[in-house]
Amino acid sequence: MAKTFICRECGYAFPSELTSLIDNHIQVYCERCGSPFNMDGVKFKPAPTPVTRKISRTIAFSEKESTNLDKMIQFLNKISFLPLFFFTFISFGLIAEIAFNLGSWSFILFNRFLPGLIGLFLLIYERAYIAPKIKEKKYNEIFLDSFCWGIMGCVLFGTGVLILIKGFFIIIYVIVNKDNKNLKAYDYGLLAKNSINYFSSKAGFVIILIGIFTAFTDRIYIPIGDTITISFPFSLEIPIVLLVYLGLLIISSIALLIDKKSSSLIGIKQNFEIGDSIKIIIIGVLGVLFYAAGIFVLLKGVLLFFLFATRPSEVPQIRSVEEKPSDTLQIYRGIKAPLKLEPEGEEKPLKSPVQEPLQSDIMAKDKEALETEIKIEQKSEKIEALEEIPEKKIKEKKKEDIELRLHESLLPVKDEKDKKLVKEYFSKIFAVLSKDLREQIINLKISKKEKRDLLEELAFLTKEEQVRYIEAVVDLYQEIPKKLIERIRKLPNVNPKHLDKIVEQLRVMDVEERLKFILFLEENA
């Protein structure tokens, strides 16, 4: 007779499948009231928790297979451009045929030059953009570039076949790469979007050149048979077909220019609305009117629609443009925000208690006391006394302060404020001096070492701050002794925008007041 166990709380009879667990001393719970089943003299153990195993992708390659595929891609990267290179070289070389047939020089020039120009554009993009990315093994950034560019190269007598094969291997490598094992379908869609978005307009203009060459070889510009023509002055008759082609060419070109302008915004976004897709699809439809020049724009619009339809609720694996991984999304250049390098509150402006008495003294002086045409040689002893102040300590303090501020700017990004600091740091590191600023620095009558130090200081400033800083330095060297200038430039924690104020103060001071003022700044600034 089978055992029957009864719940002490509600009198529920446990079913047979739970009876076997009770016999094995495994803790069970009443299905009616949820109370644990207890038995005198028996200690129950908790039921084992089932272990869920993470199922890995069956298409993932082994380490050896991935290495072999990578070697194959690197090898193709070295030779894939050769057919296209020889075709371009031969096309331009055949222009010399004009020397043997001067009567058809225009036809020969167009028929040889245009294919060579198309091949040259394909070759430049492949060598200047795709090849370096492959060499750096940034395959995620060119997910579809090589494959699509190879398709266009195949139009030129199959010269892009090796580029096409290389692109096919790149797609496989990105999918099976173990570094991308956490990427989902939406993430791969973002990779494809970034890739197509970068070259869609460029490829469109190349297709326009191919279309022009095709129309030229079809001789649509010559009226044949019952072709409808439009008469113009000077007995000029143009086939209406040619005018239609010109109209479609203009429409497609405008569509590609619009796509080029909107590509920067599309490249940054990772979540899309239906409006984004419709806009790009309309641009693509207008682009395909002339020999399907906007085909890649149209494909991009369709891809945006699928990204909109399948977007996940959580944040995708692909990182944003502020991060720069080697094997994730395409890198978007150009953080242009002219922000401040150091956090607000760290900047130490000139203290008002110092400026107020100085300004009151200046207002009290008469015109004779304000003249600064005093010979520096007459009081060189006092200037030399200023140099006796240990420069090394001040220089070390300034260097330590700059290093500390840079270190604090590069702490892990935790919020929008930290992100703002990191953006501003890189924008200032890559600040470029204008031609006028370089000429002003060259014209300064200072040593090369001083010019080098000046350039290092300018590297951390925005363009507006650079202009103000250079103007202040020029004024310093024109009206203030050189030895004082060196002390002013070595002042720690003095923002460049305050230099012009310092210059104004020094202009109305005599030598003794200048010494006291500089000493005060070095001690308190």
C-alpha positions as CSV (number, residue, x, y, z in Angstrom):
1,M,0.0,0.0,0.0
2,A,1.4,3.4,-1.0
3,K,2.3,5.9,1.6
4,T,0.2,9.1,2.0
5,F,1.6,12.2,3.7
6,I,-0.8,14.8,5.1
7,C,0.0,18.5,5.7
8,R,-0.4,19.3,9.4
9,E,-1.6,22.9,8.6
10,C,-4.4,22.3,6.2
11,G,-4.8,18.5,5.8
12,Y,-3.8,18.4,2.2
13,A,-2.6,15.0,0.9
14,F,0.7,15.2,-0.9
15,P,0.6,13.6,-4.4
16,S,2.7,10.6,-5.3
17,E,5.4,12.6,-7.1
18,L,6.1,14.5,-3.9
19,T,6.0,11.3,-1.8
20,S,9.2,10.0,-3.5
21,L,10.9,13.3,-2.6
22,I,9.8,13.0,1.0
23,D,11.2,9.4,1.2
24,N,14.5,10.8,0.0
25,H,14.4,13.4,2.8
26,I,14.1,16.3,0.4
27,Q,12.2,19.3,1.6
28,V,8.8,19.8,-0.1
29,Y,6.0,22.4,0.4
30,C,2.3,22.1,0.6
31,E,0.7,23.0,-2.7
32,R,-2.4,24.4,-0.9
33,C,-1.1,26.5,1.9
34,G,2.7,26.7,1.1
35,S,3.8,25.3,4.5
36,P,7.0,23.2,4.6
37,F,6.4,19.5,5.3
38,N,7.8,18.4,8.7
39,M,8.3,14.9,10.2
40,D,9.5,14.1,13.7
41,G,13.0,12.8,13.8
42,V,13.7,13.5,10.1
43,K,15.9,16.4,8.8
44,F,15.0,17.4,5.3
45,K,17.6,18.8,2.9
46,P,16.7,21.6,0.4
47,A,15.9,20.5,-3.2
48,P,18.8,20.8,-5.6
49,T,18.7,23.9,-7.8
50,P,18.9,23.0,-11.5
51,V,22.0,24.4,-13.2
52,T,21.3,26.3,-16.5
53,R,24.2,26.0,-18.9
54,K,24.9,28.9,-21.3
55,I,24.7,27.6,-24.8
56,S,27.5,28.9,-26.9
57,R,27.2,29.7,-30.5
58,T,27.8,26.6,-32.7
59,I,29.2,28.8,-35.5
60,A,32.0,30.1,-33.3
61,F,35.4,29.2,-34.7
62,S,38.2,27.7,-32.7
63,E,41.3,29.8,-32.0
64,K,43.2,28.1,-34.8
65,E,40.4,28.6,-37.4
66,S,40.1,32.3,-36.5
67,T,43.8,32.8,-36.8
68,N,43.9,31.1,-40.2
69,L,40.9,33.3,-41.4
70,D,42.7,36.4,-40.1
71,K,45.9,35.4,-42.0
72,M,43.8,34.9,-45.1
73,I,42.3,38.4,-44.8
74,Q,45.7,39.9,-44.2
75,F,47.1,38.2,-47.3
76,L,44.3,39.3,-49.5
77,N,44.7,42.8,-48.2
78,K,48.2,42.9,-49.7
79,I,47.2,41.7,-53.2
80,S,43.4,42.5,-53.6
81,F,44.1,45.9,-55.1
82,L,46.4,44.7,-57.9
83,P,43.8,43.9,-60.6
84,L,42.1,47.3,-60.0
85,F,45.5,49.0,-60.1
86,F,46.5,47.5,-63.4
87,F,43.2,48.3,-64.9
88,T,43.5,51.9,-63.9
89,F,47.0,52.1,-65.1
90,I,46.1,50.6,-68.5
91,S,43.1,52.9,-68.9
92,F,45.1,56.0,-68.4
93,G,47.9,54.7,-70.6
94,L,45.5,54.1,-73.5
95,I,44.8,57.8,-73.7
96,A,48.0,57.8,-75.8
97,E,45.9,56.3,-78.6
98,I,44.9,59.8,-79.4
99,A,48.3,60.3,-81.1
100,F,47.3,57.7,-83.7
101,N,43.8,58.9,-84.3
102,L,43.5,62.6,-83.9
103,G,40.1,62.7,-85.6
104,S,38.4,60.9,-82.8
105,W,40.4,62.4,-79.9
106,S,37.3,63.4,-77.9
107,F,35.8,60.0,-78.0
108,I,39.0,58.2,-77.2
109,L,39.8,60.6,-74.3
110,F,36.3,60.2,-72.7
111,N,36.3,56.4,-73.4
112,R,39.7,55.9,-71.7
113,F,39.8,58.6,-69.1
114,L,36.4,57.9,-67.4
115,P,37.0,54.2,-66.7
116,G,40.4,55.0,-65.3
117,L,38.9,57.7,-63.1
118,I,36.3,55.3,-61.7
119,G,39.1,52.7,-61.0
120,L,41.2,55.4,-59.4
121,F,38.4,56.4,-57.0
122,L,37.7,52.7,-56.1
123,L,41.5,52.2,-55.6
124,I,41.9,55.3,-53.4
125,Y,39.1,54.3,-51.0
126,E,40.3,50.7,-50.8
127,R,43.9,51.7,-50.1
128,A,43.3,54.8,-48.0
129,Y,40.5,53.5,-45.7
130,I,39.8,49.8,-46.0
131,A,43.4,48.5,-46.1
132,P,44.6,50.4,-43.0
133,K,41.6,49.2,-41.0
134,I,42.4,45.6,-42.0
135,K,46.0,46.1,-41.1
136,E,45.0,47.3,-37.6
137,K,42.5,44.4,-37.4
138,K,39.5,46.8,-36.9
139,Y,37.2,44.5,-38.8
140,N,34.0,45.7,-37.0
141,E,34.5,49.2,-38.5
142,I,34.5,47.9,-42.1
143,F,31.8,45.2,-41.7
144,L,30.4,45.7,-45.2
145,D,32.9,48.2,-46.8
146,S,35.1,45.7,-48.6
147,F,32.2,43.5,-49.8
148,C,30.2,46.4,-51.3
149,W,33.3,48.1,-52.7
150,G,34.3,44.8,-54.3
151,I,30.8,44.5,-56.0
152,M,31.4,47.9,-57.6
153,G,34.9,46.9,-58.6
154,C,33.5,43.8,-60.4
155,V,31.7,46.2,-62.8
156,L,35.1,47.1,-64.2
157,F,35.7,43.8,-66.0
158,G,35.8,41.9,-62.6
159,T,38.8,43.7,-61.3
160,G,37.2,43.9,-57.8
161,V,36.8,40.2,-57.3
162,L,39.6,39.9,-54.8
163,I,38.2,42.8,-52.8
164,L,34.8,41.1,-52.9
165,I,36.3,37.8,-51.5
166,K,38.2,39.7,-48.9
167,G,35.0,41.5,-47.8
168,F,33.2,38.1,-47.6
169,F,35.8,36.8,-45.3
170,I,35.6,39.9,-43.2
171,I,31.9,39.4,-42.7
172,I,32.4,35.8,-41.6
173,Y,35.3,36.8,-39.3
174,V,33.2,39.5,-37.5
175,I,30.3,37.0,-37.0
176,V,32.4,34.1,-35.6
177,N,35.0,36.2,-33.8
178,K,35.0,35.2,-30.1
179,D,35.5,38.9,-29.1
180,N,32.0,39.5,-30.5
181,K,30.3,36.6,-28.7
182,N,28.2,38.9,-26.6
183,L,26.9,40.9,-29.6
184,K,23.2,40.3,-30.5
185,A,21.4,40.6,-33.8
186,Y,20.7,44.3,-33.1
187,D,24.4,45.0,-32.5
188,Y,25.3,43.4,-35.8
189,G,22.7,45.6,-37.4
190,L,24.4,48.7,-35.9
191,L,27.7,47.5,-37.3
192,A,26.1,47.2,-40.7
193,K,24.5,50.6,-40.3
194,N,27.7,52.3,-39.4
195,S,29.6,50.7,-42.3
196,I,27.0,51.5,-45.0
197,N,26.4,55.0,-43.5
198,Y,30.1,55.9,-44.0
199,F,30.4,55.0,-47.7
200,S,26.8,55.2,-49.0
201,S,27.2,58.7,-50.6
202,K,30.8,58.0,-51.7
203,A,29.7,54.8,-53.5
204,G,26.7,56.7,-55.0
205,F,29.0,59.2,-56.7
206,V,31.2,56.4,-58.1
207,I,28.0,54.7,-59.5
208,I,27.1,58.1,-61.1
209,L,30.4,58.0,-62.9
210,I,29.7,54.5,-64.0
211,G,26.2,55.6,-65.2
212,I,27.7,58.5,-67.2
213,F,30.1,56.1,-68.9
214,T,27.3,53.7,-69.7
215,A,25.2,56.5,-71.1
216,F,28.1,57.7,-73.2
217,T,28.8,54.3,-74.7
218,D,25.1,54.0,-75.5
219,R,25.4,57.3,-77.4
220,I,22.1,58.7,-76.1
221,Y,23.4,62.2,-77.1
222,I,23.1,61.3,-80.9
223,P,19.6,61.5,-82.5
224,I,18.9,58.2,-84.2
225,G,15.8,57.4,-86.3
226,D,12.5,58.6,-84.7
227,T,14.2,60.0,-81.6
228,I,12.3,63.1,-80.3
229,T,14.6,66.1,-80.2
230,I,14.3,69.7,-79.0
231,S,15.7,72.5,-81.2
232,F,17.9,75.2,-79.7
233,P,19.4,78.3,-81.3
234,F,22.3,77.8,-83.7
235,S,20.7,74.7,-85.3
236,L,21.3,72.7,-82.1
237,E,19.1,69.7,-81.6
238,I,19.3,67.7,-78.4
239,P,17.5,64.4,-77.9
240,I,14.8,64.6,-75.2
241,V,16.3,61.4,-73.8
242,L,19.5,63.2,-73.0
243,L,17.6,66.0,-71.2
244,V,15.8,63.4,-69.1
245,Y,19.1,61.8,-68.2
246,L,20.5,65.1,-67.1
247,G,17.4,65.8,-65.0
248,L,17.7,62.4,-63.3
249,L,21.4,63.0,-62.8
250,I,20.8,66.3,-61.0
251,I,18.1,64.7,-58.8
252,S,20.4,61.8,-57.8
253,S,23.3,64.1,-57.1
254,I,21.2,66.3,-54.8
255,A,19.9,63.2,-53.0
256,L,23.5,61.9,-52.4
257,L,24.5,65.3,-51.1
258,I,21.6,65.3,-48.6
259,D,22.6,61.8,-47.5
260,K,26.2,63.0,-47.0
261,K,25.0,65.8,-44.8
262,S,22.8,63.6,-42.7
263,S,25.3,60.8,-42.3
264,S,27.0,62.3,-39.3
265,L,23.8,62.3,-37.3
266,I,22.8,58.8,-38.4
267,G,26.3,57.6,-37.4
268,I,26.0,58.8,-33.9
269,K,22.5,57.5,-33.2
270,Q,21.9,54.0,-31.9
271,N,18.1,54.0,-31.4
272,F,16.0,55.0,-34.4
273,E,12.4,56.1,-35.0
274,I,10.3,55.3,-38.0
275,G,10.8,58.8,-39.3
276,D,14.5,58.3,-39.6
277,S,13.9,55.2,-41.8
278,I,11.3,56.9,-44.0
279,K,13.5,60.0,-44.6
280,I,16.5,57.9,-45.7
281,I,14.3,55.6,-47.9
282,I,12.9,58.7,-49.7
283,I,16.4,60.0,-50.3
284,G,17.5,56.5,-51.5
285,V,14.5,56.3,-53.9
286,L,15.5,59.7,-55.4
287,G,19.1,58.5,-55.6
288,V,18.3,55.3,-57.6
289,L,16.6,57.3,-60.4
290,F,20.0,57.6,-62.2
291,Y,21.6,54.1,-62.7
292,A,20.7,53.1,-59.1
293,A,23.2,55.5,-57.6
294,G,21.4,55.7,-54.3
295,I,21.1,51.9,-53.9
296,F,23.2,51.9,-50.7
297,V,21.3,54.8,-49.3
298,L,18.1,52.9,-49.9
299,L,19.5,49.8,-48.2
300,K,20.6,52.0,-45.3
301,G,17.0,53.2,-45.0
302,V,15.6,49.6,-45.0
303,L,18.2,48.7,-42.4
304,L,17.1,51.6,-40.2
305,F,13.6,50.3,-40.4
306,F,14.6,46.8,-39.1
307,L,16.6,48.5,-36.4
308,F,13.5,50.4,-35.4
309,A,11.3,47.3,-35.5
310,T,13.8,45.1,-33.5
311,R,15.3,47.5,-31.1
312,P,15.8,46.0,-27.6
313,S,14.6,47.5,-24.4
314,E,18.1,47.4,-22.9
315,V,21.1,49.3,-24.0
316,P,22.9,47.6,-27.0
317,Q,26.3,46.2,-26.6
318,I,27.8,48.6,-29.1
319,R,29.5,51.4,-27.2
320,S,28.9,55.1,-27.9
321,V,31.3,57.4,-29.7
322,E,33.2,58.5,-26.6
323,E,34.7,55.1,-26.2
324,K,37.3,53.9,-28.6
325,P,37.6,50.1,-28.6
326,S,39.7,48.5,-31.3
327,D,37.1,45.9,-32.4
328,T,33.7,47.6,-31.9
329,L,31.9,50.2,-33.8
330,Q,33.3,52.6,-36.3
331,I,35.0,55.5,-34.6
332,Y,33.4,58.9,-35.1
333,R,35.9,61.7,-35.3
334,G,35.8,65.1,-34.2
335,I,34.7,66.0,-30.7
336,K,34.4,69.7,-31.2
337,A,33.0,71.0,-27.9
338,P,35.2,73.9,-26.7
339,L,34.8,73.0,-23.1
340,K,36.9,73.8,-20.0
341,L,39.8,71.4,-19.1
342,E,39.5,71.7,-15.4
343,P,36.3,71.5,-13.3
344,E,34.5,74.6,-12.3
345,G,35.8,75.9,-9.0
346,E,39.4,74.9,-9.5
347,E,40.3,78.0,-11.5
348,K,41.9,80.6,-9.3
349,P,41.3,84.1,-10.6
350,L,43.2,87.1,-9.3
351,K,42.1,88.0,-5.8
352,S,40.0,91.1,-5.5
353,P,41.7,92.2,-2.2
354,V,44.9,92.7,-4.2
355,Q,43.3,94.4,-7.2
356,E,41.3,96.9,-5.2
357,P,44.2,98.6,-3.5
358,L,46.2,98.6,-6.7
359,Q,43.4,100.3,-8.6
360,S,43.0,102.9,-5.9
361,D,46.7,103.6,-6.0
362,I,46.6,103.9,-9.7
363,M,43.7,106.4,-9.6
364,A,45.6,108.5,-7.0
365,K,48.7,108.8,-9.1
366,D,49.1,111.9,-11.3
367,K,50.2,111.8,-14.9
368,E,53.9,112.0,-14.1
369,A,53.8,109.0,-11.8
370,L,51.9,106.9,-14.4
371,E,54.7,107.2,-17.1
372,T,56.6,103.9,-17.5
373,E,59.4,105.2,-19.8
374,I,62.0,104.5,-17.1
375,K,65.2,102.9,-18.3
376,I,65.5,99.3,-17.1
377,E,69.2,99.5,-17.0
378,Q,69.1,102.2,-14.2
379,K,67.5,99.7,-11.8
380,S,68.9,96.4,-13.1
381,E,70.0,95.5,-9.6
382,K,66.4,95.3,-8.4
383,I,65.5,93.1,-11.3
384,E,68.4,90.8,-10.7
385,A,67.2,90.6,-7.0
386,L,64.0,89.2,-8.3
387,E,65.7,86.4,-10.1
388,E,67.3,85.2,-6.9
389,I,63.9,83.8,-5.9
390,P,64.1,80.0,-6.4
391,E,62.7,79.3,-9.9
392,K,62.9,75.6,-9.4
393,K,60.2,75.4,-6.7
394,I,57.8,77.5,-8.7
395,K,58.3,75.5,-11.8
396,E,57.9,72.2,-10.0
397,K,54.7,73.5,-8.4
398,K,53.3,74.5,-11.7
399,K,54.2,71.2,-13.3
400,E,52.7,69.2,-10.4
401,D,49.5,71.2,-10.6
402,I,49.1,70.6,-14.3
403,E,49.8,66.9,-14.0
404,L,47.2,66.7,-11.1
405,R,44.6,68.5,-13.2
406,L,45.2,66.2,-16.2
407,H,45.0,63.2,-13.9
408,E,41.7,64.3,-12.4
409,S,40.3,65.0,-15.9
410,L,41.0,61.4,-16.9
411,L,39.3,59.7,-14.0
412,P,36.7,57.1,-15.0
413,V,33.7,58.7,-16.5
414,K,30.9,58.5,-14.0
415,D,28.5,61.3,-15.0
416,E,27.9,64.0,-17.6
417,K,30.3,66.3,-15.8
418,D,33.2,63.8,-16.1
419,K,32.3,63.2,-19.7
420,K,32.4,66.9,-20.3
421,L,35.9,67.1,-18.8
422,V,37.3,64.2,-21.0
423,K,35.8,65.8,-24.1
424,E,37.4,69.1,-23.3
425,Y,40.8,67.5,-22.6
426,F,41.1,65.9,-26.0
427,S,39.7,68.9,-27.8
428,K,42.5,71.0,-26.3
429,I,45.2,68.5,-26.8
430,F,44.6,68.6,-30.5
431,A,44.1,72.3,-30.7
432,V,45.8,73.7,-33.9
433,L,47.6,77.0,-34.1
434,S,46.4,79.4,-36.9
435,K,48.9,80.9,-39.3
436,D,48.6,84.3,-37.7
437,L,49.5,83.0,-34.3
438,R,52.5,81.1,-35.7
439,E,53.8,84.2,-37.3
440,Q,53.4,86.2,-34.1
441,I,55.3,83.6,-32.2
442,I,58.1,83.5,-34.8
443,N,58.4,87.3,-34.8
444,L,59.0,87.3,-31.0
445,K,62.6,88.1,-30.1
446,I,63.0,85.2,-27.7
447,S,65.1,82.1,-27.7
448,K,63.9,78.8,-29.3
449,K,63.6,77.2,-25.9
450,E,61.2,80.0,-24.8
451,K,59.2,79.6,-28.0
452,R,59.0,75.8,-27.4
453,D,57.7,76.4,-23.8
454,L,55.2,78.9,-25.2
455,L,53.9,76.3,-27.7
456,E,53.5,73.7,-24.9
457,E,51.4,76.1,-23.0
458,L,49.2,76.9,-26.0
459,A,48.5,73.1,-26.5
460,F,46.1,73.2,-23.5
461,L,44.1,76.2,-24.7
462,T,41.2,76.7,-27.0
463,K,41.6,78.9,-30.1
464,E,40.0,82.0,-28.4
465,E,42.2,81.6,-25.4
466,Q,45.3,81.1,-27.6
467,V,44.6,84.5,-29.3
468,R,44.2,86.3,-26.0
469,Y,47.3,84.6,-24.6
470,I,49.5,85.5,-27.6
471,E,48.2,89.2,-27.6
472,A,49.1,89.4,-23.9
473,V,52.5,87.9,-24.4
474,V,53.3,90.3,-27.3
475,D,52.3,93.3,-25.2
476,L,54.5,92.0,-22.4
477,Y,57.6,91.7,-24.6
478,Q,56.9,95.2,-26.1
479,E,56.6,97.2,-22.8
480,I,57.9,95.1,-19.9
481,P,61.4,93.9,-19.3
482,K,62.2,90.4,-20.5
483,K,63.2,89.1,-17.0
484,L,59.9,90.1,-15.6
485,I,58.1,88.4,-18.5
486,E,59.7,85.1,-17.6
487,R,58.5,85.4,-14.1
488,I,54.9,86.3,-15.2
489,R,54.7,83.3,-17.6
490,K,55.9,81.0,-14.8
491,L,53.1,82.0,-12.5
492,P,51.1,78.9,-11.4
493,N,47.3,78.7,-11.5
494,V,47.0,81.9,-13.5
495,N,44.4,81.6,-16.3
496,P,45.5,83.0,-19.7
497,K,42.4,85.3,-19.8
498,H,43.9,87.1,-16.8
499,L,47.2,87.9,-18.5
500,D,45.8,91.0,-20.2
501,K,44.7,92.3,-16.8
502,I,48.1,91.7,-15.4
503,V,49.6,93.6,-18.4
504,E,47.3,96.6,-17.7
505,Q,48.4,96.7,-14.1
506,L,52.1,96.5,-14.9
507,R,51.9,99.3,-17.5
508,V,51.0,101.9,-14.9
509,M,53.6,100.7,-12.3
510,D,57.2,101.7,-11.8
511,V,59.9,99.1,-11.3
512,E,59.5,98.8,-7.5
513,E,55.7,98.3,-7.7
514,R,56.2,95.7,-10.5
515,L,58.5,93.7,-8.3
516,K,56.1,93.8,-5.3
517,F,53.2,92.9,-7.6
518,I,55.0,89.9,-9.1
519,L,56.2,88.7,-5.7
520,F,52.7,88.8,-4.4
521,L,51.3,86.8,-7.3
522,E,54.0,84.2,-7.0
523,E,53.2,83.7,-3.3
524,N,49.4,83.8,-3.6
525,A,48.3,83.0,-7.1
